[in-house]
């Protein structure tokens, strides 16, 4: 039996030991990737030379894992020092045992697959933290990525492909090391922002609108992204901190409504409008509202017009939260530095400019036609033929491509604090 044949037998044993002992326990994503990788490779060693010692490729990969902090990741999560000790023991052993060699091979493969997954998808499940993003449900074949890296001696290239393909991520990554040295707290904000960027689905190749909630700002990018420089930007007003937070989610902007009515959410009817009617019987007429009853339940609608809470323009983005972007009849609030005043929807400071940008590919809807539609006072819905992606997102550290600086803002909703606590608990071994 050759050295590699003996190691293959050892790998079969060790890889089994690496999986759950209780068959009823759910296999983790990394355990599944590990099993699939060795099943496809017929339990062949991939990190050992012909004498059963760590290959030069194994040494380079351990060094890469040690540098995971460059991406805001924790090298300890990949057992780097344990791997280095195992590699040193195999190198110094007079005759490495098959089990020791196989154990090293499996351990390094497991760490690499975990690194690939966390680099691409993130360390935390965004839904566990209240973020409605579904990157992880897209198909991701990390065992195949590793096979590609090994067959083409292209580990660094595969790592680069797995990083989020955003200029924002690249800029924050470049800034991270410098901030670690001089401002560790700011460095942590950058790491948390990079983690959240890993949660985003693939939104390259088409126009993109992003509302960064704690920054109270909206940006829009053309499909080519222009090296990260936005084509449009404007201040926003977001949901109040507390029970009216603007949610984090991904959707598309499918249509624009000129002169919309406002169907008041039941919670606002119950908590605000009914008490106001009780205090002032003329409240509905003074606010251009109509009330109907459905089996005793009141429903209230505000008529279109300059008084309408949505202003003159509403941007529709289908979602389970009942959230949209819209104009406002109270523009003076945009002069405030902190702008969390809404019930959860996002008010935009320049809805005409945003509508013009979104409708730029609709030949019949130029800026003048848009102004005419608003002035006409009639409700009109315009479908967007190529709906751009929209992400309502949360980052307290943002790379500014125009001057290569990083802008920091306060954690208005406490999302950074919760993510930081989750990641630190995970490092201690008690995270979920």
C-alpha positions in Angstrom: 0.0 0.0 0.0 1.4 3.4 -1.0 1.8 6.3 1.3 -1.2 8.1 -0.4 -3.3 4.9 -0.3 -2.7 4.6 3.4 -3.5 8.3 3.9 -6.7 7.9 1.8 -7.8 5.2 4.3 -6.9 7.5 7.2 -8.8 10.3 5.6 -11.9 8.2 5.4 -11.6 7.5 9.1 -10.7 11.0 10.2 -13.3 12.8 8.0 -16.0 10.5 9.5 -14.8 11.6 13.0 -15.1 15.3 11.9 -18.8 14.8 11.3 -21.6 14.7 13.9 -21.5 11.5 16.0 -25.3 11.5 16.5 -26.9 10.9 13.1 -30.0 12.8 14.3 -27.9 16.0 14.7 -28.2 18.4 11.7 -25.1 18.6 9.6 -23.6 22.1 9.6 -22.9 23.8 6.3 -19.1 23.4 6.7 -19.5 19.7 7.7 -21.6 19.1 4.5 -19.0 20.9 2.4 -16.2 18.9 4.0 -18.0 15.6 3.3 -18.8 16.5 -0.3 -15.3 17.6 -0.9 -13.7 14.3 0.1 -16.5 12.2 -1.4 -15.9 13.8 -4.8 -12.1 13.4 -4.3 -12.3 9.8 -3.3 -10.8 10.6 0.1 -7.5 11.7 -1.5 -5.2 14.0 0.5 -4.7 17.5 -0.9 -2.3 19.2 1.5 0.4 16.6 1.8 3.5 15.7 -0.2 4.4 12.2 -1.3 6.0 11.5 2.2 2.9 12.5 4.1 4.2 15.9 5.2 2.6 19.3 4.6 3.0 20.5 1.1 4.3 24.0 0.2 0.8 24.8 -0.9 -0.4 24.0 2.6 2.1 26.4 4.2 1.0 29.2 1.9 -2.7 28.6 2.7 -2.0 28.6 6.4 -0.3 31.9 5.9 -3.4 33.2 4.0 -5.7 32.1 6.9 -3.4 33.9 9.3 -4.0 37.1 7.3 -7.8 36.7 7.4 -7.9 39.8 9.7 -7.2 41.9 6.5 -10.9 41.2 5.7 -12.1 41.9 9.2 -12.3 38.1 9.9 -10.9 36.3 13.0 -8.0 34.0 12.2 -8.8 32.0 15.4 -12.0 30.9 13.7 -9.9 28.9 11.3 -7.7 27.3 14.0 -4.6 28.8 12.4 -2.2 28.2 15.3 -3.5 24.6 15.8 -2.8 24.0 12.1 0.7 25.5 12.3 1.5 23.2 15.3 0.1 20.1 13.4 2.2 21.1 10.3 5.4 21.5 12.4 4.9 18.2 14.1 4.5 16.4 10.7 7.6 18.1 9.4 9.7 17.1 12.4 8.4 13.6 12.8 10.8 10.8 11.7 7.8 9.0 10.1 4.5 10.8 10.2 1.6 8.5 11.1 -1.2 8.0 8.6 -3.8 9.2 11.2 -1.8 12.4 12.0 -1.3 13.2 8.3 -4.9 12.6 7.5 -6.1 14.6 10.5 -4.0 17.6 9.3 -5.4 17.3 5.8 -9.0 17.2 7.0 -8.5 20.0 9.5 -6.9 22.3 6.9 -9.6 21.6 4.4 -12.3 22.3 7.0 -10.7 25.6 7.9 -10.4 26.6 4.3 -14.0 25.8 3.5 -15.1 27.7 6.6 -12.9 30.7 5.5 -14.4 30.6 2.0 -18.0 30.6 3.4 -17.4 33.4 5.9 -15.5 35.5 3.4 -18.3 35.3 0.9 -21.4 35.1 3.0 -20.4 36.5 6.4 -20.0 35.0 9.8 -23.5 35.8 11.0 -26.9 34.9 9.6 -28.5 38.3 8.9 -32.0 37.0 9.6 -31.0 36.0 13.1 -30.2 39.7 13.7 -33.4 41.0 12.1 -32.0 41.8 8.6 -34.1 40.5 5.7 -31.4 39.5 3.4 -31.1 36.1 1.7 -27.7 35.9 0.2 -27.1 32.4 1.8 -30.0 30.8 -0.1 -28.3 31.4 -3.4 -26.3 28.4 -4.7 -22.7 28.4 -3.4 -20.4 25.4 -4.2 -17.5 26.0 -1.9 -16.0 22.5 -2.3 -15.9 23.2 -6.1 -14.2 26.5 -5.4 -11.5 24.7 -3.4 -11.0 22.1 -6.1 -10.6 25.0 -8.6 -8.0 26.6 -6.4 -6.1 23.4 -6.0 -6.2 22.3 -9.6 -5.1 25.7 -11.0 -2.7 26.6 -8.2 -4.9 29.7 -7.9 -5.9 30.1 -4.3 -5.4 33.8 -4.2 -7.5 34.3 -7.3 -10.4 32.3 -5.8 -10.1 34.2 -2.6 -10.4 37.5 -4.5 -13.4 36.2 -6.4 -15.1 35.3 -3.1 -14.7 38.8 -1.7 -17.8 41.0 -2.1 -17.5 42.7 -5.6 -18.2 46.2 -4.3 -15.9 49.2 -4.5 -17.3 50.0 -1.0 -15.8 46.7 0.3 -12.5 47.2 -1.4 -12.2 50.8 0.0 -13.0 49.8 3.6 -10.6 46.8 3.4 -7.8 49.1 2.3 -8.5 51.5 5.2 -8.9 48.9 7.9 -5.2 48.3 8.7 -4.5 52.0 9.2 -7.5 52.4 11.5 -6.5 49.4 13.5 -3.3 51.1 14.5 -4.6 54.5 15.4 -8.3 54.1 16.1 -9.4 50.6 17.1 -13.0 51.6 17.8 -13.3 53.0 14.2 -11.6 49.8 12.9 -14.3 47.8 14.6 -17.0 49.9 12.8 -15.3 49.1 9.5 -15.2 45.4 10.3 -18.9 45.4 11.1 -19.6 47.3 7.8 -17.6 44.7 5.9 -19.4 41.9 7.5 -22.8 43.3 6.4 -21.5 43.8 2.9 -20.9 40.1 2.8 -24.7 39.6 3.4 -25.7 41.3 0.2 -26.8 39.2 -2.8 -25.1 39.6 -6.2 -26.5 43.0 -7.4 -23.8 43.7 -10.0 -24.7 44.6 -13.6 -27.8 46.7 -13.0 -28.7 50.0 -11.5 -28.7 50.2 -7.7 -30.3 52.4 -5.1 -29.0 52.2 -1.5 -30.5 53.9 1.6 -27.9 53.9 4.4 -30.2 54.1 7.4 -27.9 55.5 10.1 -26.4 58.0 7.6 -29.8 59.4 6.6 -28.8 59.3 3.0 -29.7 57.7 -0.4 -27.3 57.0 -3.3 -28.0 55.7 -6.7 -25.4 54.0 -9.0 -25.5 53.2 -12.7 -25.0 49.6 -13.8 -21.3 50.1 -14.4 -20.9 51.6 -10.8 -18.3 54.2 -12.1 -15.6 53.0 -9.7 -18.1 53.4 -6.8 -18.9 57.1 -7.5 -22.7 57.5 -7.3 -24.8 59.1 -10.0 -27.3 60.6 -7.6 -27.5 61.2 -3.9 -29.8 63.0 -1.4 -30.7 63.2 2.3 -33.4 61.0 3.7 -35.6 60.8 6.8 -35.9 57.3 8.4 -38.0 55.5 11.0 -37.8 56.6 14.6 -35.4 54.7 16.8 -37.4 52.4 19.1 -40.5 50.6 17.7 -40.6 52.4 14.3 -37.2 51.4 12.9 -36.8 51.3 9.1 -36.1 47.6 8.3 -33.1 46.3 6.4 -34.1 44.4 3.2 -33.4 44.1 -0.5 -36.1 44.7 -3.2 -36.5 46.4 -6.6 -38.2 49.7 -7.4 -41.0 48.6 -9.7 -43.1 51.7 -10.2 -43.6 55.4 -9.3 -47.0 56.9 -8.2 -47.6 60.5 -8.8 -50.1 62.2 -6.4 -50.6 59.1 -4.3 -53.3 58.6 -1.7 -52.2 57.2 1.7 -53.9 54.1 3.1 -53.1 54.6 6.8 -51.6 51.5 8.4 -53.8 49.9 11.1 -51.2 50.6 13.8 -51.2 54.3 13.1 -55.1 54.4 12.9 -55.3 52.6 16.3 -52.5 54.4 18.2 -52.7 57.9 16.7 -55.7 58.8 14.6 -58.5 57.4 16.6 -57.3 59.2 19.8 -57.0 62.4 17.7 -60.6 62.0 16.4 -61.8 61.6 19.9 -60.0 64.8 20.9 -61.1 66.7 17.8 -64.2 65.4 15.8 -63.1 67.6 12.8 -59.7 65.8 12.6 -60.5 63.8 9.5 -61.9 66.6 7.4 -59.0 69.0 8.4 -56.5 66.4 7.3 -58.3 65.4 4.1 -59.0 61.9 5.3 -61.9 59.5 4.7 -62.9 56.7 7.1 -64.8 53.5 6.2 -65.8 50.6 8.4 -65.3 46.9 7.6 -67.1 44.7 10.1 -66.6 47.3 12.7 -62.9 47.9 11.9 -62.1 51.5 10.9 -60.0 52.0 7.7 -58.6 55.5 6.9 -57.4 56.9 3.6 -55.8 60.3 3.1 -56.7 61.9 -0.3 -54.0 62.9 -2.7 -52.7 66.5 -2.5 -50.0 68.7 -1.0 -51.2 67.8 2.5 -50.7 64.1 1.9 -48.2 62.4 4.2 -46.5 60.8 1.2 -46.2 64.1 -0.6 -46.6 64.1 -4.4 -44.5 61.1 -5.3 -44.3 57.5 -4.0 -41.7 54.9 -5.1 -43.0 51.4 -4.9 -40.6 48.6 -3.7 -42.5 45.4 -3.0 -41.7 44.1 0.5 -43.4 42.4 3.5 -42.9 45.5 5.7 -45.2 47.9 3.9 -42.2 50.3 3.4 -41.6 52.6 0.5 -39.7 55.7 -0.5 -41.7 58.9 -0.8 -41.9 62.7 -0.9 -43.0 64.7 2.2 -45.1 67.8 2.9 -42.7 68.7 5.7 -39.3 69.3 4.0 -38.0 71.5 6.9 -37.1 68.3 8.8 -34.3 67.6 6.2 -32.4 70.5 7.9 -31.9 68.5 11.0 -28.7 66.6 11.5 -30.3 63.5 13.0 -33.4 62.6 10.9 -35.2 59.6 12.4 -38.7 61.0 12.4 -40.9 58.6 10.2 -43.0 55.6 11.1 -40.6 53.4 9.1 -40.8 54.5 5.5 -38.1 56.6 3.9 -38.7 60.2 2.9 -36.4 61.6 0.2 -35.4 65.2 -0.1 -35.5 65.5 -3.9 -38.2 63.1 -5.2 -38.3 64.8 -8.6 -34.6 64.2 -9.2 -35.0 60.6 -8.0 -38.0 60.0 -10.3 -36.1 61.5 -13.3 -33.1 59.2 -12.7 -35.2 56.1 -12.3 -37.2 56.9 -15.5 -34.2 57.9 -17.6 -34.7 54.8 -19.8 -38.4 55.6 -20.4 -38.3 57.9 -23.5 -41.8 59.4 -22.8 -40.9 60.3 -19.2 -38.4 63.1 -19.2 -38.1 65.7 -16.4 -40.7 68.1 -17.9 -43.3 65.3 -18.3 -42.7 64.3 -14.6 -43.3 67.9 -13.4 -46.5 68.0 -15.5 -47.7 64.7 -14.0 -47.2 66.1 -10.5 -48.9 69.4 -11.3 -51.9 67.6 -12.8 -52.9 66.5 -9.3 -54.4 63.2 -10.6 -53.1 59.9 -9.3 -51.0 58.2 -12.0 -48.9 55.0 -11.8 -45.8 54.6 -14.0 -44.2 51.2 -14.3 -40.3 51.0 -14.5 -39.4 48.7 -17.4 -36.1 47.7 -15.9 -36.6 47.9 -12.1 -33.3 48.8 -10.3 -32.3 47.0 -7.2 -32.8 48.8 -3.9 -31.3 48.0 -0.6 -32.3 49.6 2.7 -29.0 49.0 4.5 -27.2 49.7 7.7 -23.5 50.8 7.9 -21.9 53.2 10.3 -18.7 53.3 8.3 -18.7 54.2 4.6 -15.9 54.5 2.1 -16.1 57.8 0.2 -14.6 57.2 -3.3 -14.4 60.8 -4.2 -11.6 61.5 -1.7 -10.8 57.9 -0.5 -11.8 58.8 3.0 -14.0 56.9 5.5 -17.1 58.6 7.0 -18.3 57.4 10.4 -21.8 58.0 12.0 -23.6 57.0 15.2 -25.2 53.7 15.7 -28.7 55.2 15.9 -30.6 51.8 16.1 -28.0 49.9 18.1 -27.5 47.4 15.2 -23.7 47.7 15.5 -23.8 46.9 19.2 -25.9 43.8 18.6 -23.7 42.5 15.8 -20.5 43.2 17.8 -21.9 41.3 20.8 -23.0 38.4 18.6 -19.5 38.1 17.0 -17.7 38.3 20.3 -20.0 35.7 21.8 -19.3 33.5 18.9 -15.5 33.9 19.4 -16.0 32.8 23.0 -17.9 29.8 21.8 -21.4 30.7 23.1 -22.7 32.4 20.0 -25.6 31.0 18.0 
